[in-house]
Amino acid sequence: MLLSHTIDNIRKSPQVLVENKLSFAGPDSELAIYDTYEVANKVKLSSDQLLFCAMVTGKKIMHSDEDYAREFLPHQSFIMAPYYDVEIDFPEASLNKPTTCLAIELSRDRVNQIANSLNVEQPLNREFGCWQYHHKLLHTHHNNYIQQVLNRIVRMYSENHPDRNVMIELAVSELTIRLLRQQTRDFILTFTAQDPENSGLTAALNFIHHQLSQPINVDELARIACMSRTKFFSQFKQHLGCSPLVYQQQIRLKKAAESLAQGQQITQTCFALGFVNSSHFSRCFKALYGISPREYKSRHTTMQTPQSADNHQ
């Protein structure tokens, strides 16, 4: 069942038209579902806890310090540090098509516990530091795994199951691990771009990014990394959370999204990034972004604000 359908099943009549809130308490966390039924601007949002927000339907435009402005669309999320303030515009909300977002407050102590466990079980190479939450605004796209976790979380919070609290705790822990991995991956990629020859792993990552249209050859990557094939595969998966082949496809799709948002042709983008046919490209793209390449291009080339268009360049 889609996340939007799950929320439809528990939604109640609104008490207010802007950021109507339906909340559920859980162990070391809280779920809130926000519906907005009319156009509104500069609606403030803050929390004294780490806040994970996932877009379900509609569109928001997020504003924060330093002239930051970013569109927030379905299949996307942002994570706010405690006491970090943002303002939100709702340019498309209406009674018939509300803008819907879910927010999960995460205990900082619990996030730190999970990071410490990862440092024991899956320690990072020295140059990448350690697993921890970096206190900054993080904006990301969901993959299918995140979508599935969010769907389970909403169902668990809203049902009266005898094992409800235990299941919520497990699902929120899984979500936290995936978010820590996403943020750590972003750090590793920034580090790699700045110093690609720092280590064997950064050299291999740099090679993948410069050869996106070419098929992956794990033996060649292992030679670049100066590791055995087994060690390289293990190191790569430990730090990036997936195999080199899956990673390359994720990066290809991210580059494709950037190109489509800038108005590039779908077929041209598909073949330029090494996809063998447009049907396969469309299936992979929809699995990551929740909509087809054509829908994504239309959304970003006809509905962007000037500020958000700048952010894609």
RAGI-V421373 format. One record per residue. N is the residue number from 0. RES is the residue in one small letter. OMEGA is omega as a letter, one per 30 degrees, with the letter a starting at -180 (999 if undefined). NEAR is the number of other ideal C-beta (glycine too) atoms within 10 Angstrom. D_FIRST is the distance of its C-alpha to the first C-alpha in Angstrom with 1 decimal. Layout:
# RAGI-V421373
<<N	RES	OMEGA	NEAR	D_FIRST> <N	RES	OMEGA	NEAR	D_FIRST>>
This chain:
# RAGI-V421373
<<0	m	l	10	0.0> <1	l	a	11	3.8> <2	l	a	25	6.5> <3	s	l	12	8.4> <4	h	l	9	6.5> <5	t	l	20	6.7> <6	i	l	19	10.2> <7	d	a	13	11.0> <8	n	a	10	10.9> <9	i	a	14	13.5> <10	r	l	14	15.5> <11	k	l	9	19.1> <12	s	a	5	21.9> <13	p	l	16	23.3> <14	q	l	8	26.6> <15	v	a	11	27.5> <16	l	a	16	26.5> <17	v	a	17	26.5> <18	e	l	20	24.3> <19	n	a	18	23.4> <20	k	l	12	22.3> <21	l	a	17	20.1> <22	s	l	12	20.8> <23	f	l	19	20.3> <24	a	l	11	22.8> <25	g	l	19	22.3> <26	p	l	13	24.8> <27	d	a	18	26.3> <28	s	l	24	23.5> <29	e	l	18	22.1> <30	l	l	22	18.9> <31	a	l	18	19.5> <32	i	a	22	17.3> <33	y	l	22	19.7> <34	d	l	23	19.7> <35	t	a	24	22.6> <36	y	l	19	23.7> <37	e	l	13	26.9> <38	v	a	14	28.4> <39	a	a	17	29.9> <40	n	l	11	31.8> <41	k	l	8	32.8> <42	v	a	15	30.6> <43	k	l	10	31.4> <44	l	l	19	29.0> <45	s	l	12	30.3> <46	s	l	18	29.8> <47	d	l	9	32.1> <48	q	l	19	29.4> <49	l	a	22	27.5> <50	l	l	21	24.6> <51	f	a	23	21.4> <52	c	a	23	19.8> <53	a	l	25	16.6> <54	m	a	22	16.3> <55	v	l	22	13.3> <56	t	l	18	15.0> <57	g	a	20	18.7> <58	k	l	20	21.5> <59	k	l	27	23.8> <60	i	a	18	27.1> <61	m	l	20	28.1> <62	h	l	18	31.8> <63	s	a	16	33.7> <64	d	l	9	37.2> <65	e	l	4	39.1> <66	d	l	8	37.8> <67	y	l	13	34.3> <68	a	a	16	31.9> <69	r	l	20	28.5> <70	e	a	24	25.6> <71	f	a	22	22.3> <72	l	l	19	19.3> <73	p	a	20	15.5> <74	h	l	21	14.8> <75	q	l	19	18.0> <76	s	l	23	19.3> <77	f	a	21	22.8> <78	i	a	23	24.5> <79	m	l	23	27.5> <80	a	l	16	30.5> <81	p	l	14	31.8> <82	y	l	10	34.0> <83	y	a	17	33.0> <84	d	l	12	33.0> <85	v	l	21	31.2> <86	e	a	15	31.2> <87	i	l	22	28.4> <88	d	l	20	28.7> <89	f	a	22	26.2> <90	p	a	15	27.5> <91	e	a	15	24.9> <92	a	l	23	23.6> <93	s	l	14	24.1> <94	l	a	9	23.5> <95	n	a	5	21.3> <96	k	a	11	19.4> <97	p	l	22	19.4> <98	t	a	26	19.3> <99	t	l	22	16.7> <100	c	l	25	17.1> <101	l	a	22	16.4> <102	a	l	20	19.3> <103	i	l	27	20.0> <104	e	a	21	23.6> <105	l	l	24	24.7> <106	s	l	16	28.0> <107	r	l	16	30.5> <108	d	a	9	32.1> <109	r	l	18	28.8> <110	v	l	21	28.2> <111	n	l	13	31.9> <112	q	a	14	31.6> <113	i	l	20	28.7> <114	a	l	17	30.8> <115	n	l	13	33.8> <116	s	l	13	32.0> <117	l	l	19	31.1> <118	n	l	14	34.7> <119	v	a	8	35.8> <120	e	a	9	33.4> <121	q	a	15	32.9> <122	p	l	12	35.8> <123	l	l	16	36.1> <124	n	a	15	39.3> <125	r	a	8	41.9> <126	e	a	13	41.7> <127	f	l	18	38.1> <128	g	a	14	38.9> <129	c	l	12	36.5> <130	w	l	22	32.9> <131	q	l	16	32.7> <132	y	l	20	30.9> <133	h	a	13	32.8> <134	h	l	14	33.2> <135	k	l	11	32.2> <136	l	a	15	29.5> <137	l	l	17	26.9> <138	h	a	15	24.7> <139	t	l	17	22.2> <140	h	l	17	19.4> <141	h	l	22	16.2> <142	n	a	18	15.6> <143	n	a	11	12.4> <144	y	l	11	13.6> <145	i	l	19	13.9> <146	q	l	17	10.5> <147	q	l	14	9.2> <148	v	a	18	12.0> <149	l	l	22	11.3> <150	n	l	18	7.9> <151	r	a	18	9.9> <152	i	a	26	12.8> <153	v	l	24	11.6> <154	r	a	17	10.5> <155	m	l	22	13.8> <156	y	a	24	15.9> <157	s	a	17	15.0> <158	e	a	11	15.5> <159	n	a	5	19.0> <160	h	a	12	18.8> <161	p	l	7	22.3> <162	d	a	9	21.3> <163	r	a	16	19.3> <164	n	l	14	21.8> <165	v	a	12	22.1> <166	m	l	18	18.4> <167	i	a	23	18.2> <168	e	l	16	21.4> <169	l	a	13	20.2> <170	a	l	23	16.9> <171	v	l	27	19.1> <172	s	l	18	21.7> <173	e	l	17	19.5> <174	l	a	22	18.5> <175	t	l	23	22.2> <176	i	a	19	23.3> <177	r	l	17	21.2> <178	l	l	21	22.6> <179	l	l	19	26.1> <180	r	l	17	25.8> <181	q	a	19	24.8> <182	q	l	18	27.8> <183	t	l	24	30.1> <184	r	l	17	29.3> <185	d	l	14	30.2> <186	f	a	15	33.4> <187	i	a	20	34.3> <188	l	l	16	33.9> <189	t	l	10	36.0> <190	f	a	17	38.6> <191	t	l	22	38.6> <192	a	a	12	39.2> <193	q	a	9	42.1> <194	d	a	12	43.6> <195	p	a	16	42.4> <196	e	a	9	45.2> <197	n	a	15	44.9> <198	s	l	19	43.5> <199	g	a	19	42.5> <200	l	l	24	38.8> <201	t	l	23	39.3> <202	a	l	16	41.4> <203	a	l	25	38.8> <204	l	l	26	36.1> <205	n	l	18	38.5> <206	f	l	16	39.2> <207	i	a	20	35.5> <208	h	a	15	35.3> <209	h	l	9	38.4> <210	q	a	15	37.5> <211	l	a	16	33.9> <212	s	a	12	34.7> <213	q	l	12	36.2> <214	p	l	9	34.7> <215	i	l	16	34.3> <216	n	a	13	37.3> <217	v	l	15	36.7> <218	d	l	9	40.4> <219	e	l	13	41.6> <220	l	l	23	39.4> <221	a	l	21	40.8> <222	r	l	15	44.3> <223	i	a	18	43.6> <224	a	a	21	42.4> <225	c	l	13	45.4> <226	m	l	18	43.3> <227	s	l	11	42.8> <228	r	a	13	39.8> <229	t	a	9	38.3> <230	k	a	13	39.1> <231	f	a	22	37.8> <232	f	l	16	34.4> <233	s	l	12	34.2> <234	q	a	18	35.3> <235	f	a	23	32.9> <236	k	l	15	29.8> <237	q	a	14	31.1> <238	h	a	18	31.5> <239	l	l	20	28.9> <240	g	l	18	26.1> <241	c	l	15	25.7> <242	s	l	14	28.1> <243	p	a	20	30.4> <244	l	l	11	28.8> <245	v	l	13	25.2> <246	y	l	18	26.9> <247	q	a	21	28.9> <248	q	l	20	25.8> <249	q	l	18	24.2> <250	i	l	16	27.5> <251	r	a	22	27.9> <252	l	l	21	24.6> <253	k	l	15	25.6> <254	k	l	16	29.0> <255	a	l	26	27.5> <256	a	l	20	25.6> <257	e	a	14	28.9> <258	s	a	20	30.8> <259	l	l	25	28.5> <260	a	l	20	28.6> <261	q	l	14	32.4> <262	g	l	9	32.4> <263	q	l	16	32.9> <264	q	a	11	32.2> <265	i	a	18	29.1> <266	t	l	13	31.1> <267	q	l	10	33.7> <268	t	a	23	31.2> <269	c	a	25	29.5> <270	f	l	13	32.8> <271	a	a	16	34.5> <272	l	l	19	32.0> <273	g	l	16	32.4> <274	f	a	21	29.5> <275	v	l	10	30.8> <276	n	a	10	29.1> <277	s	l	15	27.1> <278	s	l	10	24.3> <279	h	l	11	23.7> <280	f	a	22	24.0> <281	s	l	16	21.4> <282	r	a	10	18.8> <283	c	a	18	19.6> <284	f	a	26	19.8> <285	k	l	15	16.4> <286	a	a	13	14.8> <287	l	a	18	16.8> <288	y	l	24	16.8> <289	g	l	21	13.7> <290	i	a	16	16.1> <291	s	l	14	18.9> <292	p	a	23	22.4> <293	r	l	12	23.8> <294	e	a	14	21.4> <295	y	l	21	22.1> <296	k	l	22	25.8> <297	s	a	13	25.8> <298	r	a	18	24.1> <299	h	l	20	26.5> <300	t	a	15	29.7> <301	t	a	7	29.6> <302	m	a	13	28.0> <303	q	l	16	29.4> <304	t	l	15	31.9> <305	p	a	7	35.2> <306	q	a	14	34.6> <307	s	l	18	31.2> <308	a	l	14	32.7> <309	d	a	11	35.4> <310	n	a	14	32.9> <311	h	a	16	31.6> <312	q	999	7	35.1>>
